[in-house]
Amino acid sequence: MTPEKQKRKATSSELTKLRSEIVKISKEVDGQMGFYMKHIESEKSIAIEADKIFPLGSVFKLGVVVETFRQADAGMLSLDERIELETRHYCIGEGLLQFLQPGLKPTIRDLLALMIIATDNTASEMLWKRIGIQRVNMLIREMGLAKTSIYIPYRESFLMSMGYGPYKDLTIPDAARRWKGLSDMERMKALNETEREAANLTIEEFRKKYESLYGMKAQKRMKTQRIYDEVFDNVGSPGEIGIFLEKIVKHEVVSPESSETILSLLMRQESATSMSCLLSPEIPVALKSGDTACSVANAGVIYVSTTSHVVLCCFFKNIQDGQKQKAIQAEARIARLVYEHFSSVRSR
């Protein structure tokens, strides 16, 4: 056997071992994992249920940030443009803008930072309505990603879970079945109806109604809203989101300058569900994480070195009650395994 063939065989064996270790960790969680990993420079990859569809949670914000920069590159908007915070923008959940008064006028650049670093839901609402709700899905389709759909703003999603919109008289299972059978156009109509119905809802009323249903920290949502969260959320496959991230790294979606700005923002994300929590703070990780009542999603790029980058997407869905923290820890352990593997390969 030639030295080159021996090297390829050893590499294949090491990837097989890494895959087995990842599967072993995933089985510790009572839920379903989807996984995609690709070392960009060598093109070595591992895929485990990578073509399955998962809720994205706040990972959908990758689509919003890329489309915003794409429009900026095309001269359709300026990052210094200011958008006024209005009642129709407020969204509960993550972020600080929901606690600020109407009339504030942050720039698009400010909103991008808030949306990515602090995963601010009100910031994503303001940006998405500025760039056009349907524009993100159009971008996804232009990229050839058939299983990823990003079209539900969090404000409307929360409101529909609270009984606003066209399905208020249906049970959650019935509403879920109805939603699955709708076309994209019919879904947009339902979202628009929900937005109109709640246009004058103050953030204080919004928060009070939501907390009365699900608790201050949404602690009741796991038991009552599992079906809702599995259906009424932006969705994607680990493989497709991985392709999306790789295109950002390779400057294939937006300009090189915009690509690097996006990655720089992603390196500053602050989230309790981050899969980078077990890595040294000195290791750059461009990351977006998200979660719903019964899912956790992490999509990022680990900078093993300046010449070695690993795209890593690890998603869990159908997580059973009491297992969410275990899923978050599993994703972090997997990220550490992947980093240690490729840093070891590089050192040899």
VOGU-3710 file (C-alpha; in Angstrom, 3 decimals, decimal comma):
1> mtpekqkrka> 0,000/0,000/0,000  1,370/3,382/-0,993  1,929/6,061/1,675  -0,893/8,123/0,132  -3,354/5,223/0,358  -2,265/4,533/3,928  -2,898/8,172/4,793  -6,389/8,106/3,222  -7,247/4,891/5,057  -6,099/6,345/8,379
11> tsseltklrs> -8,131/9,505/7,764  -11,229/7,476/6,908  -10,792/5,410/10,061  -10,440/8,550/12,203  -13,629/10,077/10,736  -15,490/6,814/11,344  -14,364/6,883/14,970  -15,407/10,547/15,316  -18,817/9,738/13,839  -19,287/6,869/16,307
21> eivkiskevd> -18,425/9,126/19,241  -20,929/11,741/18,044  -23,686/9,130/17,699  -22,891/7,810/21,186  -23,308/11,275/22,717  -26,556/11,886/20,807  -28,086/8,716/22,242  -27,765/10,136/25,744  -30,532/12,611/24,847  -34,160/11,547/24,635
31> gqmgfymkhi> -34,746/13,293/21,324  -33,828/13,156/17,629  -30,514/14,554/16,390  -29,586/15,843/12,949  -25,921/16,534/12,297  -23,747/17,948/9,532  -20,040/18,702/9,645  -17,642/19,720/6,898  -14,004/20,704/7,077  -13,948/23,325/4,348
41> eseksiaiea> -10,311/23,057/3,280  -10,123/19,226/3,068  -13,839/18,707/2,255  -14,014/15,898/4,826  -17,543/15,593/6,129  -19,913/13,686/8,381  -23,691/13,652/7,936  -26,162/12,039/10,342  -29,818/12,543/9,427  -28,553/15,752/7,832
51> dkifplgsvf> -31,376/15,930/5,295  -34,150/15,784/7,906  -36,182/18,901/8,671  -35,803/20,553/12,095  -37,206/23,703/13,749  -34,602/26,456/13,486  -35,490/28,668/16,425  -33,324/31,795/16,175  -31,053/30,142/13,598  -33,524/31,649/11,092
61> klgvvvetfr> -31,825/34,990/11,779  -28,934/33,839/9,573  -31,273/34,290/6,624  -32,358/37,751/7,763  -28,798/39,007/8,309  -27,574/37,698/4,930  -30,518/39,147/2,986  -30,060/42,504/4,740  -26,390/42,646/3,716  -27,268/41,435/0,221
71> qadagmlsld> -29,646/44,381/-0,183  -27,011/46,734/1,248  -24,448/45,424/-1,273  -26,981/46,034/-4,061  -27,637/49,619/-2,937  -31,254/48,830/-1,973  -30,715/50,107/1,564  -28,062/51,744/3,710  -26,798/50,222/6,940  -26,948/53,740/8,395
81> erieletrhy> -30,682/54,068/7,641  -32,753/54,533/10,794  -35,966/52,609/11,502  -38,451/53,868/14,061  -39,539/51,418/16,745  -43,339/51,082/16,581  -45,969/49,100/18,473  -46,290/46,672/15,543  -42,612/45,693/15,910  -42,540/44,608/19,547
91> cigegllqfl> -41,844/40,954/20,242  -41,454/39,063/23,504  -38,752/36,484/24,197  -35,094/37,376/23,755  -33,782/40,927/23,505  -33,783/44,365/25,096  -35,696/46,460/22,550  -39,021/45,152/23,882  -38,341/47,090/27,106  -37,642/50,416/25,348
101> qpglkptird> -40,138/53,091/24,396  -41,668/53,562/20,917  -40,030/56,280/18,842  -36,456/55,041/19,229  -34,677/55,092/15,857  -31,784/52,605/15,730  -29,854/52,181/12,491  -30,026/48,989/10,467  -26,437/48,402/11,575  -27,578/48,679/15,219
111> llalmiiatd> -30,441/46,257/14,641  -28,143/43,694/13,007  -25,864/43,778/16,049  -28,810/43,420/18,445  -30,357/40,600/16,422  -27,175/38,530/16,199  -25,262/39,316/19,395  -28,262/39,534/21,766  -30,609/37,462/19,519  -33,129/40,312/19,872
121> ntasemlwkr> -36,543/39,282/18,506  -37,836/42,850/18,144  -34,732/43,774/16,133  -35,316/40,847/13,768  -38,955/41,927/13,387  -37,927/45,479/12,443  -35,290/44,287/9,969  -37,431/41,622/8,374  -40,310/44,016/7,723  -37,849/46,486/6,207
131> igiqrvnmli> -36,263/44,019/3,777  -39,523/42,204/2,964  -40,866/39,081/4,668  -40,754/36,979/1,486  -37,256/38,090/0,446  -35,431/35,683/2,757  -37,219/32,638/1,359  -36,534/33,898/-2,160  -32,828/34,046/-1,292  -32,969/30,508/0,109
141> remglaktsi> -34,591/29,206/-3,093  -32,081/31,031/-5,299  -29,357/29,153/-3,415  -31,039/25,853/-4,251  -31,927/24,977/-0,655  -35,225/23,131/-1,022  -35,836/21,966/2,554  -35,248/25,268/4,335  -38,170/27,678/4,790  -37,728/31,002/6,578
151> yipyresflm> -40,930/33,017/6,471  -42,457/33,226/9,987  -41,472/36,298/12,054  -41,326/35,541/15,763  -43,920/38,182/16,674  -46,575/36,538/14,500  -45,516/33,066/15,639  -45,916/33,997/19,307  -49,252/35,681/18,609  -50,664/32,670/16,778
161> smgygpykdl> -49,674/30,463/19,731  -51,709/32,817/21,925  -54,899/32,528/19,879  -54,583/35,423/17,428  -55,149/34,987/13,720  -57,347/32,655/11,642  -56,979/29,526/13,810  -58,125/30,887/17,144  -61,173/28,587/17,180  -59,162/25,433/16,458
171> tipdaarrwk> -57,322/23,169/18,849  -53,531/23,188/18,507  -53,459/19,752/16,770  -56,196/20,855/14,340  -54,407/24,150/13,639  -51,173/22,232/13,013  -52,881/19,899/10,541  -54,483/22,854/8,747  -51,152/24,706/8,565  -49,306/21,727/7,070
181> glsdmermka> -51,706/21,645/4,122  -51,384/25,337/3,220  -49,403/26,803/0,347  -46,777/29,485/1,024  -49,224/32,140/-0,211  -51,976/30,907/2,113  -49,560/30,935/5,027  -48,556/34,510/4,246  -52,226/35,498/4,285  -52,633/33,878/7,712
191> lnetereaan> -49,577/35,723/9,027  -50,851/39,041/7,618  -54,244/38,485/9,265  -52,524/37,790/12,577  -50,423/40,943/12,254  -53,463/43,129/11,471  -55,471/41,715/14,365  -52,699/42,491/16,872  -51,422/45,732/15,302  -52,327/47,832/18,338
201> ltieefrkky> -51,369/45,311/21,006  -48,950/46,971/23,412  -45,869/45,089/24,509  -47,161/45,130/28,094  -50,420/43,439/27,014  -48,473/41,063/24,773  -46,187/39,958/27,602  -48,996/39,717/30,171  -51,169/37,498/27,940  -48,268/35,250/27,018
211> eslygmkaqk> -47,094/34,812/30,608  -50,636/34,042/31,767  -50,636/31,120/29,316  -47,070/29,848/29,581  -45,408/31,415/32,620  -42,778/34,144/32,938  -40,020/31,861/31,599  -42,332/29,899/29,279  -41,975/26,956/31,662  -45,461/25,670/30,772
221> rmktqriyde> -44,825/25,719/27,037  -43,122/22,310/26,829  -46,241/20,433/27,881  -48,844/22,475/26,018  -47,123/23,652/22,857  -44,980/20,792/21,576  -47,135/20,258/18,482  -47,315/23,979/17,817  -43,556/24,507/17,966  -42,880/21,560/15,669
231> vfdnvgspge> -45,084/23,049/12,935  -45,317/26,836/13,377  -41,617/27,597/13,140  -39,041/28,325/10,472  -37,454/25,038/9,464  -34,345/23,705/7,765  -32,043/20,719/7,528  -28,595/20,603/9,137  -27,088/19,890/5,721  -28,661/22,896/4,028
241> igiflekivk> -27,862/25,304/6,842  -24,294/23,982/6,681  -24,153/24,764/2,960  -25,486/28,257/3,714  -22,703/28,867/6,256  -20,024/27,536/3,924  -21,162/29,954/1,224  -20,829/32,830/3,696  -17,289/31,744/4,601  -16,387/31,480/0,896
251> hevvspesse> -17,930/34,912/0,135  -20,380/33,339/-2,319  -23,603/34,968/-1,064  -22,647/38,560/-0,319  -19,533/40,661/-0,834  -16,301/39,686/0,951  -16,598/42,724/3,223  -20,209/41,905/4,136  -19,356/38,229/4,628  -16,592/39,067/7,088
261> tilsllmrqe> -18,844/41,513/8,940  -21,514/38,811/9,293  -18,975/36,298/10,602  -17,584/38,899/13,016  -21,082/39,495/14,422  -21,697/35,761/14,750  -18,486/35,405/16,766  -19,976/37,730/19,378  -23,276/35,931/19,927  -24,325/35,667/23,569
271> satsmsclls> -26,598/32,693/24,210  -27,192/30,158/26,952  -27,777/27,500/24,273  -24,434/28,027/22,507  -22,532/24,884/21,516  -19,235/26,760/21,927  -19,520/26,908/25,732  -17,017/24,070/26,275  -14,429/25,548/23,908  -11,737/27,976/25,008
281> peipvalksg> -12,784/31,638/24,592  -9,642/32,005/22,487  -11,122/29,777/19,768  -13,191/31,873/17,322  -16,618/30,401/16,598  -19,047/32,170/14,247  -22,307/30,839/15,644  -26,073/31,203/15,696  -28,079/29,117/18,113  -31,779/28,841/18,772
291> dtacsvanag> -34,398/26,804/20,561  -38,131/26,184/20,837  -40,102/24,343/23,510  -38,769/20,968/22,359  -35,814/21,679/20,076  -32,280/23,087/20,208  -30,332/24,167/17,124  -26,718/25,274/16,735  -25,143/26,263/13,427  -21,634/27,655/13,241
301> viyvsttshv> -18,121/27,762/11,896  -15,235/26,745/14,159  -11,956/28,464/13,320  -9,480/25,705/14,100  -6,804/28,030/12,701  -6,559/30,821/10,135  -6,363/28,136/7,445  -8,685/25,510/8,913  -12,459/25,975/9,223  -15,154/23,503/10,209
311> vlccffkniq> -18,826/24,093/9,463  -20,851/22,415/12,186  -24,638/22,120/12,461  -26,082/20,117/15,329  -29,859/20,102/15,830  -32,123/18,220/18,253  -35,917/18,006/18,014  -38,677/16,101/19,800  -36,751/16,598/23,037  -38,655/15,079/25,915
321> dgqkqkaiqa> -39,544/16,943/29,090  -36,503/17,528/31,313  -34,012/16,729/28,529  -33,375/20,163/27,033  -30,297/21,029/29,095  -28,888/17,609/28,305  -29,328/18,334/24,579  -27,533/21,679/24,944  -24,648/19,972/26,732  -24,530/17,208/24,115
331> eariarlvye> -24,135/19,763/21,317  -21,344/21,470/23,256  -19,546/18,157/23,831  -19,854/17,317/20,148  -18,423/20,714/19,163  -15,448/20,107/21,452  -14,902/16,632/19,961  -14,918/18,054/16,441  -12,500/20,842/17,341  -10,119/18,455/19,106
341> hfssvrsr> -10,189/16,094/16,123  -9,255/18,719/13,545  -6,747/20,527/15,764  -5,046/17,148/16,316  -5,049/16,387/12,582  -3,481/19,772/11,903  -0,727/19,197/14,483  0,400/15,925/12,915
//
